[in-house]
Amino acid sequence: LFRAVGGIRVLMIVIRGNSWGSERDEISVDDEEDRDEEAELYQASQWIWQEPYESWPYVEVESAIQKQRHYAGDFLDDKFYGPKDRLLAAAFLEHLATDGLWGPQALVEEMFQCPYCIQILCRVKPPGCYLIKLMLSHPGFGEYLTHAAAAIAKVYAERALTPVYTADVSCHSIFPVLYPEDSPSGSAAFKQFRDEIVAVQTQNMTLRILANAYHNLQEQVREDRASRQTSSALAEKTEEEAPGEASHLEEDITECCKLLSLQLKMSQNEVSSMAVAIYMQIKDFTRRALLAVNQLPPVNQEDKNKAKSLEVSKTLPARPMYFGHYQMLINNQSNPGQATSRGIVSEHQAQMQSLTGAAEILFTGENRYLSDPSLFPHEFLIVLRVIQLVRIHEPKVPNFIVELQELLEQLTGYQSSFSFSDAENEIELAGADYPWRTGLAPLSTFRVAQVPLRRSHLKNFSRSSPLAVARGMLHLLQEYSALSLWDEEQTDDPGTRLMTKAEKSKSDQASSRRNVLLALCFNHMCFFHPKAVTLENSRDGLANRLGVTVEVLQQVVQVLSAPELQAPAKALASPDVTLPPEVKIQVDATSSAVSVLMVNTADKELAFVHMMGVWTLWANCCKDKTHVLTRTEPVGKYFSF
């Protein structure tokens, strides 16, 4: 009877209370459904059921989001619902777990009937740690989690794929000739593709639910520590609890997090592949974020004047929506000319908000997420929590994953993006200690993460093969050493005479090109983790800091031009392929996500890193300033080959 009436679901609603969710208007069910349909007209099709009250999307079934609405009047006082009722509901469930009643086994099996129990128990304050530990310790939790994730994945796949093959005259779609979904071939092709999407998304939803639970628990630990620090500052210190000692709540949450990490059923191969995918997305995301806040200047004079007067160049124009335009016309049948006051949310607007929020952190280190939550990159927060769960389960991870976590913490505001210091300019001038330092030119620190790289900059610097990277780096170093900046430093003292307007324009262009070349080098062509690099401000400063010369790169290009090295990375790692004696390849024994090609010349050894079809030159030996960046000894340890 308890299961027939959905007893667990009712208790979960009571435990949640009004902690999150949206307020429900006191209207009929039919009216509410009609208003939901109208609201969908103003929402993006791909950003499905993102609950607006600071919740992650895709961690509960869609129907649960709608059921999380509550009447505000129910929580005006404690007479109907209140904090006491939430605690009593949780205590009632704990009481059912006693041996005299249902017992732990039967209670957990009953809780498995509700697909979002773990999400609610981890998010409420205080969390239901006892019930969480019961669920996570049950041998059937993995199956329960998979079923909950699959339910979300099926709805996601249906909502995401349906617009691809169905007709919709409000936008460009398959119309008027329709997709033959009723035919055997059309139905079988779509079903196979949909099933593959559901299978992959089920794994993603599983990770998302675990990451969401871990995130909510960690946020409560952070709040508990802040509360205890405030209390200890106001009250006198007592011997019962030291300021740095963990509370009972924190100990329970730590135990819950350990149990959560055990639910990550991921092999080393899957972890490595996931880490590489996250890294490549970060690189692409940060490049687009810089483009989003560095708009090109207007072309014609009229637009230039408008930009100066209205400062439109500092704003991000919203992409017009076809359907939204006509919705404004038909909003009111009695008055077709009346415009709607509803805001229209598009995928473009949501993506641009996320990009601009990340760009603020990259440029200024300022975290605007608290003042404007719409800027928050939820997807990076999710994978950050997944990486942290991986490190709980496996503390010893490659340095690549450690630095990947640092990047994610910077993008999500948990760590300052300005982790470097301008104190690097104070490096001693002893050339014997630093092989890249000549002492003949001043040092400068270049912030590589703040220069936008546009399509025109990238088109001549391919990364499709080690040979393409070597040729690109050769061209880059030659262009860098040929900049007119170095000629000006040799011929004129900046203080001796004033530069003409033409000379100043030429100097500014050369300085701008220098920044682009450095960004191309460290953000595109090289595998380089830090946000800044210190090098000499001279013609050979970049080559010296990297530890390569034009002559070395010419030798590398000659070696890599061998026909047997033009094969894909997987083929190069095959034992059937005979490599030249100057070349060897290293592949992770547990994963093929990362491979490194080592090239030896008479003067130098270089390493080329391959990830997801992209090759880069290893230049990440940056922990010790006494070495050049392309030193290859740390490569194996960095990726744990």
N, C-alpha and C positions, 0 to 999 in steps of 0.2 A: 504493500500500500504506500509506503514511504517513497519508493521509487516511482510508482505510478503517478503520483501527484507532483513529482519533481522536487522532492524535499531538499536535496542537496543544492539545487539551483536557487530555491527560495532562501536557504540559509546563506548562500554566497552573496545574494543580493542584499541581505540584511548586513552581512559583514562589510560589504563595500560601502553601503550607505550612500552618502553624498560626497565621498572622498574624491571622486572624479566622475566624469560623465557630464551631460548637459541637462539643463532643466527642462522638464516636460510641461508644456502648456496644458491647462485644464480644458481640453477639447475632446471631441469624440474620436473614436478610433479611425473612422472613415475620414474625418477631417485631417487627422494627423498623417494618414497615408497620402492624401492629396498634397499636403504641404511638403512631404518628403519627395514626392515626384517632382514638384515644382523646384525644390532646392537642387535636384540633380541637374537641372538645366543650366545652372550657374557653376557647376563644378566640373573639373577635368575628368575625362574618361579613364585615364591611366592611374591617377592618384585615388585609389579606391578605398572607401571607408576609413580615411584617416580621422580618427576621433579628435575633435578640436581641443580637448582639454589636456594638452601636453602629454599625449599618449603616442606610443609607437604604432604605426600601421602594421597590419598583418601579424598580430600576435594573438588575436582571438577571432573566432568565427564571426562573420558579418552580422548575424542576428544578435550576437552578444552586445555589439556596439549600440544597436538600437534599443536593447533592453537596459542599457546603462543609464537611461534617462530617469530622472526622479522628479517628484513634485517638491517644489521649494517649501511649500507649507508644511510638509511632513517633518521638516527639520528645523522649524522655528524654535522649538523647545524639545525637551526630552520626554514629553508625554506620549508621543507616538513612536518615533525613531530617534535614536541619539547614540552617543558614544557608548553608553552603558549597554544598549541593546546589541551593538556590534561585539562588545567583549563577551556578553552572555551567549551570543550565538556561537562564537569561537569556543567558549568554555563548554557549551553543550556538545559540540562535536568531539572535544577532547574527552568529555565524560562518556560518550558512546564508545570510545576506544578502550575503556576499562574491560577487564575480563568478565565482570559481572553482567555486562550488557553485550554489545556486539563484539568487542575485541578489536585490536588494531587491524588484523587482516580483513575482517568484514567491513570495517569502516572505510579503509582505503579502497576496497573494491567498489563500495558505493560512491565514493568521491570520484572514482574514475568515470562515472556516468556523466559528470559535468566536464566539458572540454576546456574550461578556463579556470579550474580551481587553483592551479599553481600560480597563474598570473595574478589572481586576486590576493591570495595569501601572501605573496611576496611584495605586493604593492601597498597593502593596507598598513596603517601605523597604529600600534606596533605590529610587525609581521607575525604571522602564525607559525613560529619556528617549529613548534612541536609537531603540528600537522604537516608542515613542509618536510620535515625529516622522516615522518612516517611514509609519505608518498614517495620520496626519493629513494628510500631504502627498500621499497617493495620491488620484487623481481619483475612485476608486470608494468613498471613505470615506463620503460622504453617503448613497449607496444602502445600504451596509452598516449604517450607523447607523439608517436608516429601517426596515430589515428587523428589526433587533434590537428597536427600539422597538415595531414593530407586533406582534411576538410577545408582548411583555408586555401591550400594549393589548388584544389579543384575549382573553387569559386574564382580565385585569381586568374587561372588559366581561361576559364569561360569568359570572364569579363574582359580580359586583355585580348583574347583572340577573336572573339565574336565580331568586333568592328572591322576586322581584316577581310572577312568573307561575306558579310551581310551588307545589304543596301541601306544607305542613309542619304537622302537627297539634301540634307542640310550641309553636306560637305562632299568632297570628292570621294567616291566609293565605287564598289563593283555594281554598276548600274548603267543602263537598263538591262544588260545581259547579266544574269545572276549566276552565282557559283552553284554548281550542281551538287548540293549537299545531300540530296535524296538518292543520287546515283551510287551504285556500289563503289566505283573508283573514287569519286569525290568524298564520300563518307569515310572510306577506309583510309585515304590519305590524310584527312583532317584528324581522324581519331588517333592514328599512330603518332602524328606530330603532337597532338594535345596530351596524349599519355606520356610522351617523353618530357614535355614541359612540366606536367604534374609531378613526375618522378623527381626531376631536379628541384622543383620548387618545394617539394615535401622536405627534402634535405635542408634547403634554405630556411624554411619556416621552422624546422626543428631547432636550428642554430639561433634563429631570431627569438623564439620563445625562451630558450635557455639564457640568451644574452639579456633579454628584457628582465627576466627574473633576477639575474645577477646584478644588473644595473640598479634595480629598485632596492635590492638589499644593500648594495654599496652606498647608495644615496642615504639610506637610513643610518648606516655606520657613520657617514660624514656628519649628518645632522646630530647624531648622538654625541660624537666627539666635540662638536662645536658647542653643544648645550652644556657638556660637562666642563669644558674650558671656561665658559662664561660663568658657570656656577662657582668654580674654584677661584675665579678672579674676584667674585663678589664676596664669597664667604671665606672664612679662615680655613687654612689647610688642616685637614684632620688625618689621623693615622689610618682610618678605615679604608680610604681609597686614595692612592697617589694620583696626581694629575695625569700621568702618562699610562696608568694601568687600564687595561681593557675592562669594560663593564660586562655584566652578565649577558646583556643583549648582544653586545659585539661578539662575545664568545659563541653564542648560539648562531649568529649570522655567519660567522667564520666557518662553523661546522656545516651549515647549510650550503655555503659556497663550495666547500670541498665536495659535498655530495653532488652538487650541480655539475662540477667539473668531471665527475666520473660518468656522467651521462653523455659526454662528448665522445661518441663512438666513431672517432676519426683515426685513420691510420696515418703514419708519418708521410706517406705519399700524398694523402688528401690534405694534410696540414700544409705541406710545402706548396702544393698547387694553389691552395687558397691564399697563402701569403703572397705568392707571386702575382695572383690576380688582383689582390688588394693594392699591392705596390704599383702595378701598372695603372690602375684606376686613379690612384693618388697623383701620379705624374700627369695624367691627362686632365684630371680635375683642376689641379693647381694652374696648369697652363691656361685653361679656359677661364678660370677665375681672374687671372691677371688681365686677360683680354676683356673681360666684362667690365672692369673698372678703368681701363685705359682705352677709351674710345678714340678712333681716328678723328682728326679735326674735320670740320665741314669743308666741302670742295668749293662751292660758289660763294660769292661775296654776300649774297642775301642771307644765306644760312649762317655765315660767320657773324654777321651783325646780329642776327636773332640769337645766336649762341651767347654773344657777349651781353645782350640786354636781358635775356631770360635765363641765362645759364643752363640752357637745355643740354649742353654737352656733359653736364655732371649728372644727369638723370638717365635712367634706363627706360626707353620707351617700350610700352607693352605691345606685343604682337596682336593685331586685331583678330578677332575670332569670327569666322563666317556665320556660324549659328547665332552667336551673341548679337550680331548686327540685326538679323531678322527677328530675333526674340525681342529686341527693343521696339520693333515696329508693331509686333502683334501682342505686346504685353497686355494691352487692354482692348478688347474687341469694340467697346463703345467709343473709344478714342484712339485710333491707330497711331496717331502722331505723338502720343504721350510716351516719354522715355522712362525707362525703368531706373529706379534708384538702387537696385540690387547690384552688388559687386560680382563680377565674373572672374572666377579663378581658373587660369589656364596652366597647362604643364609648363609652358614657357615662363610664365611669371614665377611659378614655384621653383623652377630650376635656376632662374636668374637671381632670385632671393638667396638661394643656397650658395651660388657662386660669389655673389657680392659679400655675403657674410664671411666666407673663407678668405676672400681677398683682403678684408679689413684686418684679419689676424696676420696675414702674410706681410702686409705693408706696415702696419703700426703696432702689431702685437696686442691691439685692443680687442677685448672680448665683448661683442655687442649682443651676444645670444641672450643674456638676461634681460636686456631692455627690449629686444625684438626677437621672440622665440621663433618666428617664421624663418629667420636666417639660419637656424641650426641645421647642420648636415646630419640628419638622423642616421643615414646609411653608414657613415663613418663611425658614429657612436656605437652602432650595432657590432660592426666588425672589431672595434676596439675592445668591447666587452668579450667577444669571442676569443680574441688573442689573449686577454687576461685570464680567461677560463683555461685556455690551453696551457698557460704558464703555471697555473695552480696544479694542474694534473701532471705537467712535465716541466719542473723548474729549469732544467738545463736545456736551453734552446739555442739555435745558432744566433750569432750576432746580427744576422740579417733580420730575424724576427724581433730582436730587442730594439733595433733602430726603427723597424717598422712600427712598433708600438709607440715610440717617441713621436714619429710623424703623425700618427693618429691622435695622440694626446694634444699635439699642437693644433691640429685642425679642429678639434672639438673644444678647445679652450681649457683643457685640464693642465696644460703646460704652456709656458710662454714660448712663442715662436722665435723670440729674440734670445735664444739660448747661448748665442755666441757673444763675445765681448770685444769692444774696440781695443781692449788691452793687447790684442794680437799685434797692434802696430808697434808695440814697445819691445818686440823681439830683439834680442841682442844682435849686434852687427858682426858677430864673429863668424866669418865665412867658413872657417874650418869646421864649425859645428853644424852648419846647415849647407848641404851641397847645392841647394837651389838659391843660395844667397851670395851675391858678389860683393855687396857693399858699395857699389857704384851708383845705385839709384835708390830713391826712397821707397818705403813699403806702403802699400795701400790695401785696404780690406774691401773686397767686392762682395756685395750681397746678391748672390746669384738668383735668389727666389723672388726678386722684385722687378725683373726685366721681362716684359711680355714678348713671347716669341710668336710671330705671325706666320701665316702660310708661306708668304714670300721669303721669309728667312729660312724656312725648313726645306724648301723644295730642292735645294742643291746639296742637301746633307742626308743622304739615305742611310738607313740602318738595317737594310735587308740582309747583309752578309758581313763577315769580318773584313773582307776586301773593301766593301763600300765604306765601312767605318774608317778604315785606315786611310783610304783616299780622301775622305771628308776631313779627317784630322790633319792630313798633310796640307790640303788646301787652306784649312782654317789657320794653321800656324804660319803659312806663307803670307796670307793676307794680314794677319795680326802684325807680323814683323815689318810689313810694308806700309803701315799706317803713317800718315803725315805727322802724327803727334810726335813721333820720335825725331823727325827732322827738325821740327820747331824747337825742341829742347836742345838740340845740338847747335843750331844756328843763332838763336836769339835768346837773350835773357828776358823773361816776361816783364821785368822792371825797367828795362832800358828804353822801350818805346811803346807807344800805344798802337794796338792792332787796328787795321782798317776794318770797315764793315764786311768786306769780302773775305778778309783773312779770318775774322771772327766766325763768320758763317762756316767757312771751311773747317776751322778748328772744332766747332760744335758738331759738325757732321762726323768728323773723324772720332771725336769722343763718344758720340752716340753709337757709331759703328763698333767701337771697341767694346762698349757694354753689351751689344748684341752678340759679338763674337765670344765674349766670355760666357754669356748665358747659353749660347749654342754649345759651347765646350762642356760646361759643367751641368747643364740642365737637360741636354739632349744627346750629345755624342758620348758622354762619359757616364759611367756608373759612379756617382758622387753623392754622398748623403748630406753633408753639412749645408747650412743655409748661407755660409759665407766662406770665402777663401782669401788668404793673404798671400800676395805675391809682389815682386818688384815691379815698379812702374817704369818698365823699360822695354826695348824692342824684343829681347829674349826672356823677359820675365815670365811669360806664360810657359814657354818651352822648358825653362829651368824648373819651374814649380811642378810641372808634370813629370819631368825627368826624361823627356824624349826630345829628339832633335829632328830636323827635316831629313837628315841623312838616315837616321834610324827608321823613320817611317817609310822612306823610299825602299830600304831593305825589306821591311815588313810587307809592303805592297808587292814586291817581287816574289817573296815566298808564298803569299796568299793567292797569287795569280795562278798557281798550279791547278790544272783541271780537276783533280780529285777533291779539291777543297771547295768546289762550287756547289756541292750537294747540300741539302737541308741539314739542320743540326742533328736530327735523329739518325740520319744516314751516316753522318760523320762519326757518331758514337758506336756504330755497328762494328763488330770485330772483323767483318768481311772487307772493310775498307782499309786500304793501306795508306797511311798518312806519310808525308815527307818527314825525314829525320828531324827537321827543325820544329815540327809541330806535334803537340800531344793534346788530348782532350780529356777533361775531367767531368764526370757526371755523377750527381748525387746517387748513392746506391739505393736509397729508398724512394727516390722520385726522379722523374725526367723533366721536372719543371725548370730546373736550372742546370746549365752546362757551361763550362769554361774552356775556351780554346787558348792554349799557351803557345806563343810563337817566340822562338829563340833566334837571335841574330848574333853577329860577332860582338856587338857592343851592349846589347840590351835584351831583356825578356819582357814581353808584353802579354797581357791577358785580355781576352774578349769574352764578355758575359752574354749569354743567350737566355732570354725570357720571353715566352709567348711570341716567338717569331721575330723578336727585336734583338739586335746585337748592340752592345755598347763596349767602350774601352774602359777597363778597370782603372779607376783613379781614386780609390777610396781608402788609401793608406794615409789616414789623416789623424790618427791618435797620437802619433809621435812626430813633432815638427822637424826632427833631425833626418827624416826620410822624405824622398820625393813621393808624389801621389800615386804613381804607377808602379810602385814596388809590389811585386807579385807574391811575396811570402805570406801575407795575411789572407789570401784568397781562400785557401782550403779551409781554414778555421772559420772564416766569416760565413761560409755556406755549409760548413760541417760536412765536407766531402769525406 
